[in-house]
Amino acid sequence: MPKSNKITLLIVDDHPLFRQGVSDALSFESDMKVVGQVSSGDEAVDSIRNLKPSIVLLDVNLPGMNGQQITHQVTQEKLPSRIVLMTGYDDIEQALHAAMAGAAAYCSKDVEPKGLLRIIRDVSEGSFVFGSNVMNRRELQTWIEEQIEGARRSYSEPGSPFHPLSEREMEVLDCVVRGMSNKEIASLLGISHQTVKNHVTSILRKFGVEDRTQAVVYALKRGWVQLNNSTIKPEE
């Protein structure tokens, strides 16, 4: 029996009507097959591990783990599924968070069906899709750097680079930018794992952001740290 070349998809969203609507739209495509639907972040990670879908259509806002955290986890575990993050509010900063977290694409949930099908097929062929840009990995990295540089100019303030972090917190943040885990940071700086977690929590609170990727983007925009090519790892 010949092996199927269909694009297998997992739909992750906490709104049943949206999940079913997307599933119904994809069911008409001969090259696609929906292999699962789940409603929470924790279910999503287990399903991605077990089903190994080609592509995950993943809502950013979910109960439990959110879409950014799931994307981190998939990237860290080197799972083969590629992530298309979907959001009810489409803006360049969120797209940048998605790209740095390891997503292959980012789009608004009000995308036209034809547009979503095009994104799915582009991503299945190895491309990255952000806004109207369909890019290879090198072009994506250039796009990330351009977005950060543009935002940095917009955020320049008199007296920069002022920042609210202590010297130790800046050391921890620099390590986070380099893609180091909490355990790796603890070993490098000679401090306990719990102390690293406390510093990361403090950084997030001072920046008013929800996760490590957003903290890095926040600091990059203001020129407080420099971009490295490492993937940002989730908190442990």
N, C-alpha and C positions, 0 to 999 in steps of 0.2 A: 504494500500500500504506500503510495507516494507521500512524502512528508509535506505537511501543510505549510504554505508560505504566507499565511494570513498574519496580519498585525494583531496580536492579542492585547486586549485592553482591560484595565481595572479602573472602575469609576469610584472615586472617593468623595462623598459630599453628604452633609447631614440633612439635606432636604430631599425627601423621597421623590417628589415630583420632578425636581431637576435631574436627579440620577436617572429616572425612568425616561425622561424626555431625551437625554443624551443617548441612552442605550437604544431607544427606538430609532433615533436618527442614524446611528451607526449600523444598525441591523440591516439596512438596505445596501450597505457597501460590501461587495463581494470579496474584497481583500482585507476585511476587518472582522474581528470576532470579540465580543465582550465576554470575558471569562469570569467576571465577578463585579459585585457592587457592595460597598461597605459604607458605614455612616460615621465612623470615629477614627481618630488617629491611631489608637492602639490596635484596632482591627486592621487598619491599613498596613502597618508594618508586618504583621503576621501574614496577611494575604499576599503581600509583595514577595515575602520569603518563600511561601508555599506555592503560589501560582506562577511566579516568575513571568509576569506579563511583559510584553515588549514595551508598552507605554502605560503610564499611570496618569489618568486625568485627575488631578488632586486639588481640592479646594484649599485655599490658604487658611481660612478660618474654620477650625474644627474643634469639637469637644475632645478633651485629652490632649495629645500631641497635636500641634498645629502643622500646617503644610510645610513651613520652613524647617521645623524640627524633623519632620519625616524625611524631607529631602536631605538634610544633614546625615541622618541615619543611613539612608540608602547609599549615599556617597561614601560614608565611612566604611560600610560593610562591603563596598564594591559589588553591590547587587547589579545584575545586568539591566534591570528595568530603567527606562529613561522617563524623567518626570516632566509633565506639562502642568505647571502651576496655574490655577485659575482663580480669579478674584472678582468681587463685586465692584471694586474700585481700582481703576487702572491708572497708575502714575509711575513716573520714571524711577523714583526712589525705591518703590516696592519691586520694580523690575530688576533694579540693580541688586537688591537683597537676594532675589531669586537666583540671579546668575551666579552670585558669589557663594550661595548655598549649594550650588551644583545642579540646578534645574536646567533642562534642555530647552525649555520654552516657558513663556509667561504671557497670558492673555486674559482679557476681560471675559466674564461669564455671559456678556451680551453679544459675544462674537456671533456672526452669521454662521449657519451650519457649513456652508461651503468653505468659509475661512477656517473653521475648526478642522475640517477634513484635510485641508491643505497643510495646516500645522502638523497634524498627526503624521501625514505622509512624509513631510520634510524631516521631522524628528526621527522617524523610522529609518530614514536613509543616512542618519548621522549628523544632520545639520542642527544648528541652534537658532531659535526663532524668538526675537524680542522686538516688539513693535512691528514695524514693517521690514525689519532686517532679518534676512536668512543668511546665517554665517557659518563658517567652519570654526574650529577651535581657536586658531590664531586670530581670526577676525573678531571672535567674541572677546578675547583678552584685550585686544586693541579698543573695542567698544567700551568695555568696563573702564579701562584707563581714561578714555576720553570723557566718559560720564562723570567720573570722579574729579577729573581736572576741571571740567566745566562747573561742577557744583562747588569745588573748592574756591574758585574765583568768586562765585556768588556769595560764599560764606565768609570771605575775607573780612576781618574786622580790625580796627585800630588796635595796635598793641599785640596782635597775633604773634606767636602762637600761645596765648594764654589758655590754660586748661585747668579744670577743677580737680585733677587727680594728684595723689601723692607720688613721690618718686618710685615707691614700690609698686603702686598701681600702674604706673606707666611702664615699668618693666614687665608686669604681667600682661598688659595690653599689647606690648610689642611681641610677646610670645604668642598671644592669641592670633595676631596678624600673620605670624609665620606658620599658623596651622597646627600649633602644638596642643596636645590634650592637657588636662589639668595635671595628670600624673607626670607627664613630661616636663611641665612647667615647674612642678614641685621639685623634681630631681635636679633640674638646671639651676634653680634659684636657692636650693638647699632649705626649703621650707616645707611644711606639711601639706598634704593633699587638701585638708580642711581649710587651711589658711588661704590656699589658692582659690578655693570655692568662695570663701568670704570676700576676697579681693574682687573676683569676677562679679559677685552680687553687688558689691559697692559701686563698681564701674557702671553696671547696668542702671542702678538707681540714680547715680549722678548724671548720667546721660539721658535718663528718661526713656530708655529703650527696653525691648522685651527679650532680646537674645544676643548672642555673641556676634553674629553677622551684622546686625543693626548697629552694635557698638563700634565695630570696625569701620563701617560705612560712615558713621557719625564722625569718628576721629579722622578718617581719610579726607572727608570734605573740608575739614578745618586745618588740614596740613599738619596734624599732631603726630601722625605716623606715616610710614611709607608702605605702599602696596607691595606685597610679595605674591608669588604665583602659587602659594600653597592653598589648599582647601581649608576653610575654617572648620574646625571640629566642634561638635556639640559638647555641652557640659556633661561631666561624668558624675 
